[in-house]
Amino acid sequence: MFDDVLQRLGINDVNSGVYADGWIDQPGGEELVSLNPATGEPVARVLTAARDDYERVVESAQQAFRDWRMTPAPVRGEFVRRLGMALREHKRDLGLLVTLEMGKIQSEGEGEVQEMIDMCDFSVGLSRQLYGLTIASERPQHRMMEQWHPLGVVGILSAFNFPVAVWAWNAAVAAVCGNATIWKPSPQTPLTAIAVQHIVHRVSTEMKLPPICGLAVGAGIETGQWMAADERLPLISATGSCDMGRAISPAVAQRLGRCLLELGGNNAIILTETADLDLALRGVLFAAVGTSGQRCTSLRRLIVHESNADAFVERLANAYKSVNIGKPWEEGVLMGPLANERAAETMMQAVETIRNQGGEIVCGGNRLDRPGYFVEPTIVRATADMPIVATETFAPILYVLTYKTLDEAIEIQNSVAQGLSSAIFTDRMQEAERFLSPIGSDCGIANVNIGTSGAEIGGAFGGEKETGGGREAGSDSWKAYMRRQTCTINWGDSLPLAQGVEFDVGS
């Protein structure tokens, strides 16, 4: 049905998932079968990296870095610019592949590719703005300054829910900073990574550049473990669950490497007495149901003022019932499947736990009887002391909680272990400013009158607490991919010491 799309993207029935200084034709790892979550049927097969294949990828990236680090940053930006142009050419096809392999509706699949394009555009400008500082020296005839140098080979571990955008957040910035990269995509979504690597290969070859972007698809967790323990990779950027972060972080810390972690998010929206309920309805619906509740920024908890709760829940339930669930590439579908069988089973187990803990299912709560991994989006009337409310279930389950005072609402929001995204809907300036103050939201992202998901790449993306503390994409996130160097130049003919220290040994 989609053979022409796969062919244009270089996807065959059987594909190599390993790229070093070119494609490794017969890597020695296990074979993966990529399934379409809307049908449960195979899309294509992938040969994964064995340990010797991984070694070849690392050695190739190390060699590429030696040349790339000395390439002027604006020239590195030209590579990223051309990559963005190539992604534009393949936007529709690559977006459809995201839909086929991950299950996002087509507009979201194309939106993810647009995010890659935007990230390339941002990074092109960044290539001429890797600023250092000139710092006033306390010593006469001295100049002190800061400058930034590339780190080396950066390891990127991406998750299934954003199979290509998260790579671009890291790889585009890392490239203009002068680093090489190695990408380990989720074994759930290897084909999208292979398709992107074909595009990277074409651009790199046309520009006669070293292979600065490597790929090592793994069938399980071993490839990620190799990367975490590998002293040749000074930075590991890992996106995934909190459990994954707990495994990766100690391994990297053991060798005194750097981690950039983007982990779970049990996100909340506070709906106040004065909220614009029409605006809130749209924001809540997309945040909770978009991507079938499988974004790290998906809305999990809706904290509603008791005066609005019953009426708003009724409106929200009606909106949920109107959501068209189906094959994500079909016109008019707003919600596709979950990623795999395990995800569907986990949601059904969560629904059973909700009932056992006293939650009230307002709507949804069922698995749909059709091929693939389809479920109903679910609204639950709950209380903050239900243990499952503090647990992130990666599925379209929304807990509705009520509050009396704003302080109580903020306390409920901040009571979970994760700290990624948060929002408040209010028409009161004081409530908005209270929410954004140091005694308000404890999350890395705090929004007013928009939902929790759909962050722009211009801002730094990431969260606090068990979300990991990392920051990717915009603002000054580029500094994570570089090493800082403080330099002092003495242009005089004497040698004064700092802090007025005297150390005169005579002439």
C-alpha positions as CSV (number, residue, x, y, z in Angstrom):
1,M,0.0,0.0,0.0
2,F,2.8,2.4,0.8
3,D,5.6,0.7,-1.2
4,D,6.3,3.8,-3.2
5,V,6.9,5.9,-0.1
6,L,9.3,3.3,1.4
7,Q,11.1,3.1,-1.9
8,R,11.6,6.8,-2.1
9,L,13.0,6.8,1.4
10,G,15.4,3.9,0.6
11,I,13.6,1.4,2.8
12,N,13.8,-2.2,1.5
13,D,12.3,-5.4,2.8
14,V,15.5,-6.0,4.7
15,N,17.6,-3.0,5.8
16,S,21.0,-2.5,7.4
17,G,20.6,-0.5,10.7
18,V,24.3,0.3,11.0
19,Y,26.1,3.3,9.4
20,A,29.8,4.0,10.1
21,D,31.9,5.4,7.2
22,G,29.1,4.1,5.0
23,W,26.4,1.4,5.3
24,I,27.5,-1.9,6.8
25,D,25.7,-4.3,4.5
26,Q,25.5,-7.3,6.8
27,P,25.7,-6.3,10.5
28,G,25.9,-9.2,12.9
29,G,23.2,-8.3,15.4
30,E,19.6,-9.7,15.7
31,E,17.0,-9.0,13.1
32,L,14.2,-6.6,14.1
33,V,10.8,-6.6,12.5
34,S,9.1,-3.2,12.5
35,L,5.4,-3.5,12.9
36,N,2.7,-1.0,11.9
37,P,0.8,-0.4,15.2
38,A,-2.5,0.3,13.4
39,T,-2.5,-3.2,11.8
40,G,0.0,-5.3,13.7
41,E,1.5,-6.2,10.3
42,P,5.2,-6.0,9.4
43,V,6.5,-2.9,7.6
44,A,10.1,-4.1,7.0
45,R,13.0,-5.8,8.7
46,V,16.2,-4.4,10.1
47,L,19.6,-6.0,10.7
48,T,21.0,-4.6,14.0
49,A,24.5,-3.9,15.3
50,A,26.7,-6.5,16.9
51,R,29.5,-5.4,19.2
52,D,32.1,-5.3,16.4
53,D,29.7,-3.3,14.2
54,Y,29.3,-0.8,17.1
55,E,33.1,-0.5,17.4
56,R,33.4,0.3,13.8
57,V,30.7,3.1,14.2
58,V,32.6,4.6,17.1
59,E,36.0,4.5,15.4
60,S,34.5,6.1,12.3
61,A,32.9,8.9,14.3
62,Q,36.1,9.5,16.2
63,Q,38.0,9.9,13.0
64,A,35.4,12.2,11.5
65,F,35.5,14.4,14.6
66,R,39.2,15.0,14.2
67,D,38.5,16.8,10.9
68,W,35.1,18.2,11.7
69,R,36.2,20.1,14.9
70,M,38.6,22.2,12.8
71,T,35.9,23.0,10.2
72,P,34.7,26.6,10.6
73,A,31.4,26.7,12.4
74,P,29.6,28.5,9.6
75,V,30.7,25.8,7.2
76,R,29.3,23.2,9.7
77,G,26.1,25.3,9.5
78,E,26.0,24.9,5.8
79,F,25.8,21.1,6.2
80,V,22.9,21.5,8.6
81,R,21.2,24.0,6.2
82,R,21.4,21.5,3.3
83,L,20.2,18.8,5.6
84,G,17.1,20.9,6.4
85,M,16.5,21.5,2.6
86,A,16.7,17.7,2.0
87,L,14.3,17.1,4.8
88,R,11.9,19.6,3.2
89,E,12.0,17.5,0.0
90,H,11.0,14.4,1.9
91,K,8.7,15.9,4.5
92,R,5.5,14.2,3.3
93,D,7.1,10.8,2.8
94,L,9.1,10.9,6.0
95,G,6.0,12.1,8.0
96,L,4.0,9.2,6.6
97,L,6.7,6.8,7.6
98,V,6.5,8.2,11.2
99,T,2.8,7.5,11.0
100,L,3.2,4.0,9.7
101,E,5.9,3.0,12.2
102,M,4.8,4.9,15.3
103,G,1.1,5.5,14.9
104,K,0.8,9.3,15.0
105,I,-1.9,10.8,12.8
106,Q,-0.5,12.1,9.6
107,S,-0.5,15.8,10.5
108,E,1.5,15.0,13.7
109,G,3.9,12.8,11.6
110,E,4.5,15.7,9.2
111,G,4.7,18.1,12.2
112,E,7.5,16.1,13.6
113,V,9.5,16.4,10.4
114,Q,8.8,20.1,10.4
115,E,10.3,20.2,13.8
116,M,13.5,18.7,12.4
117,I,13.5,21.3,9.7
118,D,13.0,24.1,12.2
119,M,15.8,22.6,14.3
120,C,18.1,22.8,11.3
121,D,17.1,26.4,10.6
122,F,17.8,27.3,14.3
123,S,21.1,25.6,14.2
124,V,22.2,27.3,11.0
125,G,21.9,30.7,12.8
126,L,23.5,29.2,15.9
127,S,26.6,28.3,13.8
128,R,27.4,32.1,13.7
129,Q,26.5,32.7,17.4
130,L,28.6,30.3,19.5
131,Y,29.6,33.3,21.6
132,G,32.2,33.4,24.4
133,L,32.7,36.3,26.8
134,T,35.4,38.9,27.5
135,I,35.7,39.2,31.3
136,A,37.3,42.1,33.2
137,S,40.6,41.1,34.8
138,E,41.7,42.4,38.2
139,R,45.3,42.4,36.9
140,P,46.6,45.3,34.8
141,Q,47.4,44.6,31.1
142,H,45.6,41.2,31.2
143,R,42.7,40.1,29.2
144,M,40.4,37.2,30.3
145,M,38.0,35.5,28.1
146,E,35.8,32.4,27.7
147,Q,35.6,30.3,24.6
148,W,33.9,27.0,23.7
149,H,35.3,23.9,22.0
150,P,33.6,20.8,20.6
151,L,33.3,17.8,23.0
152,G,33.9,14.9,20.7
153,V,31.5,12.1,19.8
154,V,28.0,12.5,21.2
155,G,25.8,9.5,21.8
156,I,22.1,10.0,21.1
157,L,19.4,7.6,22.5
158,S,16.0,8.5,21.2
159,A,12.5,7.2,22.1
160,F,9.8,5.7,20.0
161,N,7.3,8.5,20.5
162,F,9.4,11.2,18.7
163,P,11.4,8.9,16.5
164,V,13.1,11.6,14.4
165,A,12.6,15.0,16.0
166,V,14.6,14.2,19.2
167,W,17.5,13.1,17.0
168,A,17.4,16.5,15.3
169,W,17.3,18.4,18.6
170,N,20.6,16.8,19.4
171,A,22.3,16.1,16.1
172,A,21.8,19.5,14.4
173,V,23.1,21.4,17.4
174,A,25.9,18.9,18.0
175,A,27.0,19.2,14.4
176,V,27.3,23.0,14.3
177,C,29.2,22.8,17.6
178,G,31.8,20.6,15.9
179,N,30.8,17.2,17.3
180,A,30.3,13.8,15.6
181,T,27.2,11.8,16.7
182,I,26.1,8.2,17.1
183,W,22.4,7.5,17.1
184,K,20.7,4.6,18.7
185,P,17.0,4.9,17.9
186,S,14.3,3.0,19.7
187,P,13.9,-0.6,18.4
188,Q,10.2,0.2,18.0
189,T,11.0,2.7,15.3
190,P,14.2,1.8,13.4
191,L,12.9,2.5,9.9
192,T,12.4,6.2,10.4
193,A,16.0,6.4,11.7
194,I,17.3,4.5,8.6
195,A,15.4,6.8,6.3
196,V,16.9,9.9,8.0
197,Q,20.3,8.4,7.8
198,H,19.9,7.9,4.0
199,I,19.2,11.6,3.7
200,V,22.2,12.5,5.9
201,H,24.4,10.2,3.8
202,R,23.2,12.0,0.6
203,V,24.0,15.4,1.9
204,S,27.3,14.4,3.4
205,T,28.4,12.7,0.2
206,E,27.4,15.7,-1.9
207,M,29.5,18.0,0.3
208,K,32.4,15.6,0.5
209,L,32.2,15.6,4.3
210,P,33.4,13.0,6.8
211,P,30.7,10.7,8.2
212,I,29.9,12.9,11.3
213,C,26.5,11.1,11.9
214,G,26.7,7.4,12.7
215,L,23.8,5.0,13.3
216,A,23.7,1.9,15.4
217,V,20.2,0.3,15.7
218,G,20.0,-2.2,18.5
219,A,17.5,-5.0,19.1
220,G,17.5,-4.5,22.8
221,I,19.2,-2.5,25.6
222,E,22.7,-3.7,24.9
223,T,23.7,-1.0,22.4
224,G,22.6,1.7,24.8
225,Q,24.6,0.0,27.6
226,W,27.7,0.0,25.4
227,M,27.3,3.7,24.7
228,A,26.7,4.6,28.4
229,A,29.9,2.8,29.4
230,D,32.0,4.0,26.5
231,E,34.6,6.6,27.6
232,R,35.0,7.6,24.0
233,L,31.5,9.3,24.2
234,P,31.9,12.3,26.5
235,L,28.1,13.1,26.3
236,I,25.1,10.8,26.3
237,S,21.8,12.4,25.5
238,A,19.1,10.0,26.4
239,T,15.3,10.4,26.0
240,G,13.0,7.8,27.5
241,S,11.5,6.6,30.7
242,C,12.6,7.4,34.3
243,D,13.7,3.8,34.6
244,M,15.9,4.1,31.6
245,G,17.4,7.2,33.0
246,R,18.2,5.4,36.3
247,A,20.1,2.8,34.4
248,I,22.0,5.2,32.0
249,S,22.9,7.9,34.5
250,P,25.0,5.8,36.9
251,A,26.8,4.1,34.1
252,V,27.8,7.5,32.6
253,A,28.7,8.9,36.0
254,Q,30.9,5.9,36.8
255,R,33.3,7.1,34.0
256,L,32.7,10.7,34.9
257,G,31.0,11.4,31.6
258,R,28.2,13.9,31.0
259,C,24.4,13.0,30.7
260,L,21.7,15.0,29.1
261,L,18.5,13.3,30.3
262,E,14.9,13.9,29.1
263,L,12.7,11.4,31.0
264,G,9.1,11.1,32.2
265,G,6.5,13.7,32.8
266,N,3.4,13.4,34.9
267,N,2.0,16.7,33.6
268,A,-0.8,18.8,35.0
269,I,-3.1,21.7,34.0
270,I,-4.7,23.9,36.6
271,L,-8.2,25.1,35.5
272,T,-9.2,28.1,37.6
273,E,-12.6,29.8,38.3
274,T,-11.9,32.5,35.7
275,A,-10.6,30.3,33.0
276,D,-11.8,30.6,29.4
277,L,-13.5,27.2,29.3
278,D,-13.7,27.1,25.4
279,L,-10.0,27.8,25.2
280,A,-9.3,25.3,28.0
281,L,-11.3,22.6,26.3
282,R,-9.2,22.8,23.2
283,G,-5.9,22.9,25.1
284,V,-6.9,20.0,27.4
285,L,-8.2,17.8,24.5
286,F,-5.0,18.0,22.4
287,A,-2.7,17.7,25.4
288,A,-4.4,14.6,26.7
289,V,-5.4,12.8,23.5
290,G,-2.8,14.0,21.0
291,T,-0.3,11.2,20.0
292,S,-2.7,8.9,21.9
293,G,-1.3,10.2,25.1
294,Q,2.2,9.1,24.3
295,R,4.1,12.4,24.5
296,C,6.4,13.0,27.4
297,T,4.4,16.3,27.7
298,S,1.0,14.7,27.5
299,L,-1.6,15.9,30.0
300,R,-2.0,13.3,32.8
301,R,-3.7,15.3,35.5
302,L,-6.4,18.0,35.2
303,I,-6.8,20.0,38.4
304,V,-10.1,21.9,38.2
305,H,-11.6,24.4,40.6
306,E,-14.6,22.7,42.3
307,S,-17.0,25.3,40.9
308,N,-16.1,24.3,37.3
309,A,-15.4,20.6,37.7
310,D,-18.8,19.0,36.9
311,A,-19.7,21.2,34.0
312,F,-16.3,21.0,32.4
313,V,-15.9,17.3,32.8
314,E,-19.3,16.8,31.0
315,R,-18.1,19.0,28.1
316,L,-14.8,17.2,28.0
317,A,-16.4,13.8,28.0
318,N,-18.6,14.8,25.1
319,A,-15.5,16.0,23.2
320,Y,-13.7,12.7,23.9
321,K,-16.7,10.8,22.5
322,S,-16.4,12.8,19.3
323,V,-12.7,11.9,18.7
324,N,-12.4,9.8,15.6
325,I,-10.1,6.8,16.4
326,G,-8.7,4.9,13.4
327,K,-5.9,4.3,11.0
328,P,-3.7,7.3,11.5
329,W,-3.1,8.0,7.8
330,E,-6.8,8.3,7.0
331,E,-8.5,11.7,6.6
332,G,-10.3,13.0,9.7
333,V,-8.7,10.6,12.2
334,L,-7.6,12.4,15.4
335,M,-6.2,9.5,17.4
336,G,-4.3,6.5,16.2
337,P,-3.1,3.4,18.1
338,L,-0.7,2.9,21.0
339,A,2.8,1.9,20.0
340,N,2.6,-1.9,20.7
341,E,0.8,-4.7,22.5
342,R,2.7,-4.1,25.7
343,A,1.5,-0.4,25.8
344,A,-2.1,-1.5,25.3
345,E,-1.9,-4.2,28.0
346,T,-0.3,-1.6,30.4
347,M,-3.2,0.8,29.9
348,M,-5.7,-2.0,30.6
349,Q,-3.9,-2.9,33.7
350,A,-3.9,0.8,34.8
351,V,-7.7,0.9,34.2
352,E,-8.2,-2.1,36.5
353,T,-5.9,-0.5,39.1
354,I,-7.9,2.8,38.9
355,R,-11.1,0.9,39.7
356,N,-9.5,-1.0,42.6
357,Q,-8.3,2.3,44.0
358,G,-11.7,3.9,43.9
359,G,-11.5,6.0,40.7
360,E,-14.6,6.6,38.6
361,I,-14.3,6.0,34.9
362,V,-16.2,8.9,33.3
363,C,-15.7,7.7,29.7
364,G,-13.5,5.3,27.8
365,G,-11.5,2.7,29.6
366,N,-11.7,0.0,26.9
367,R,-9.6,-1.6,24.3
368,L,-11.1,-1.5,20.8
369,D,-11.9,-4.9,19.2
370,R,-10.0,-4.4,15.9
371,P,-6.6,-5.2,14.5
372,G,-3.7,-3.1,16.0
373,Y,-3.3,-1.5,19.4
374,F,-6.3,0.8,19.7
375,V,-7.8,2.0,22.9
376,E,-10.4,4.6,24.0
377,P,-9.2,7.8,25.5
378,T,-10.2,7.7,29.1
379,I,-11.3,10.3,31.7
380,V,-11.2,9.4,35.4
381,R,-12.6,11.3,38.4
382,A,-9.9,10.7,41.0
383,T,-8.3,12.0,44.2
384,A,-4.7,13.1,44.6
385,D,-4.1,10.4,47.2
386,M,-4.7,7.6,44.8
387,P,-1.2,6.0,44.2
388,I,-1.8,5.5,40.5
389,V,-2.3,9.3,40.0
390,A,1.4,9.8,40.9
391,T,2.4,7.2,38.3
392,E,2.9,8.1,34.7
393,T,1.0,5.6,32.4
394,F,2.1,6.3,28.8
395,A,-1.4,6.2,27.4
396,P,-4.5,8.4,27.0
397,I,-5.7,8.4,30.6
398,L,-6.6,11.7,32.2
399,Y,-7.2,12.1,36.0
400,V,-9.5,14.9,37.0
401,L,-8.9,16.3,40.4
402,T,-10.6,19.2,42.2
403,Y,-9.3,22.0,44.4
404,K,-10.5,24.9,46.5
405,T,-7.6,27.3,46.6
406,L,-4.8,28.0,44.2
407,D,-2.2,27.1,46.8
408,E,-3.8,23.7,47.1
409,A,-3.8,23.3,43.3
410,I,-0.1,24.1,43.0
411,E,0.7,21.7,45.8
412,I,-1.2,18.9,44.0
413,Q,0.6,19.7,40.8
414,N,4.0,19.7,42.4
415,S,3.4,16.5,44.5
416,V,4.5,14.0,41.8
417,A,8.1,12.9,41.3
418,Q,8.4,14.2,37.7
419,G,8.7,17.9,36.7
420,L,8.5,18.3,33.0
421,S,5.5,20.4,31.8
422,S,2.7,22.3,33.5
423,A,0.0,24.9,32.6
424,I,-2.6,27.1,34.1
425,F,-5.8,28.5,32.5
426,T,-6.8,31.7,34.1
427,D,-7.9,35.3,33.3
428,R,-6.4,36.6,36.6
429,M,-2.9,38.2,36.2
430,Q,-2.1,37.4,39.9
431,E,-2.9,33.7,39.5
432,A,-0.7,33.5,36.3
433,E,2.2,35.3,38.0
434,R,1.9,33.2,41.1
435,F,2.0,30.1,39.0
436,L,5.2,31.3,37.2
437,S,6.9,32.5,40.4
438,P,9.5,30.5,42.5
439,I,6.7,29.3,44.7
440,G,4.6,28.2,41.7
441,S,5.2,25.4,39.3
442,D,8.3,23.3,39.9
443,C,8.5,22.1,36.3
444,G,10.9,22.9,33.5
445,I,8.0,24.1,31.3
446,A,5.2,26.4,32.7
447,N,2.5,27.7,30.4
448,V,-0.4,30.1,30.8
449,N,-3.5,29.6,28.7
450,I,-2.0,26.9,26.5
451,G,-1.7,23.2,27.1
452,T,1.3,21.2,28.3
453,S,2.4,19.8,24.9
454,G,3.6,21.4,21.7
455,A,6.7,23.2,22.8
456,E,8.5,25.4,20.3
457,I,12.2,24.6,19.5
458,G,13.3,28.2,20.3
459,G,13.0,27.5,24.0
460,A,15.1,25.1,26.0
461,F,13.1,21.9,26.4
462,G,13.4,19.7,29.6
463,G,12.3,19.3,33.1
464,E,13.3,18.9,36.8
465,K,13.3,16.2,39.5
466,E,12.9,12.7,38.0
467,T,12.6,14.2,34.5
468,G,16.4,14.4,34.6
469,G,17.2,18.1,34.5
470,G,18.4,18.1,30.9
471,R,17.8,20.9,28.3
472,E,17.6,20.4,24.6
473,A,16.8,22.4,21.4
474,G,16.7,26.2,21.8
475,S,18.0,29.0,24.0
476,D,21.5,28.2,25.2
477,S,21.1,24.4,25.2
478,W,24.1,24.3,22.8
479,K,26.4,24.7,25.7
480,A,25.7,21.1,26.8
481,Y,27.5,20.0,23.6
482,M,30.7,21.9,24.1
483,R,33.4,22.3,26.7
484,R,34.1,25.7,28.2
485,Q,37.6,27.1,28.4
486,T,38.7,30.2,30.4
487,C,41.7,31.9,28.9
488,T,43.9,34.7,30.4
489,I,46.3,36.7,28.2
490,N,49.1,38.8,29.7
491,W,50.1,41.5,27.2
492,G,52.3,43.4,29.6
493,D,55.9,43.0,30.8
494,S,55.2,42.1,34.4
495,L,53.6,39.1,36.1
496,P,51.1,40.2,38.8
497,L,49.3,37.4,40.6
498,A,45.6,37.2,41.3
499,Q,44.2,38.1,44.7
500,G,47.3,40.3,45.3
501,V,49.5,37.3,46.2
502,E,53.2,38.1,46.5
503,F,55.7,35.4,45.4
504,D,59.0,37.2,44.8
505,V,62.0,34.8,44.5
506,G,64.3,37.5,43.3
507,S,66.1,37.9,40.0
